[in-house]
Every structure is written in structure tokens, then in C-alpha cells.
Amino acid sequence: MKPVVLDTNILLDIFVFNDERAVDLKQAILGRRIQAVASQKTLAEFADVLSRPLFKLDEETQLAILAQWKSNAQQVDDSNLAPAPWKCRDTDDQIFLDLAYQLRPTILISKDNAVLQLANRAAPEGILITSDYQAFKL
């Protein structure tokens, strides 16, 4: 089973918006049928986004969402990750690429166009970058 890295937008769809496209993915995560992976930097990014006024989440809800993700994701120490050989235009998303590069072969599910544009370059490294919420089934 390939590890699965989820960017922040996908996590928002799963844990905040309950997006119907993400139902199977959420069930796979909560049922531990996939190896969902997070790191300190990706967790910090998710916590930062959850705290934004746009989402209108009180602190208790933010902490509960973050705790649910932490308890269901395998956490990887990212203090010594080798950087991916390609750089993302959005520096906030580089952490997801670096994590996927470290775990290869892996799947990175993202809705971010800057990340998705690197899919062809990542494929030879054994990294599937996709916006397909069902990619974990491959």
C-alpha cells in the first residue's frame, strides 16, 4: 500500500466541508485502510489554515479537527527531509511535495494547480500527484 499525502485543501474537504467527493477517502482514513501521512510542517500548515477567520471555527473545533487528523495519520519527522528536486510556485505547498518525495512511491492528492502542474515531473520518481479523491484505491 502506497502512503498517501493529502494537502490542506483536501483535508478541509474531508474534515471541515464534508465534501461528498471525499466521503470514501475520509472513511478509508478513519478506518485506517490507507496509510495517510502527515509531518510537523503539514500539521502546522493545516492548523494555521483552520484558524483563519474565513472558516469561522472556534478554537475547540479547530483543536478537535486537528486531533482527529493527527490520530488517524502516520506522523513522519520532517526535520531532515530531502527536498523534492522540483519547486512549487506556491511555497506553502512545497512541504507536501517534499514529504511525498521522501515517501516515494506515494500518492499526493491535491486540488492546488501549482502542485498538479508538477505531476509529470514527479511521476518518474514514483509519485502520483492527482486531484482524484479515489486515487488511494490504485
Beta strands, then each sheet from edge to edge (+ up, - down):
strand 1: 3-6
strand 2: 35-39
strand 3: 74-76
strand 4: 106-109
strand 5: 127-130
sheet 1: 3+ 2+ 1+ 4+ 5+
end
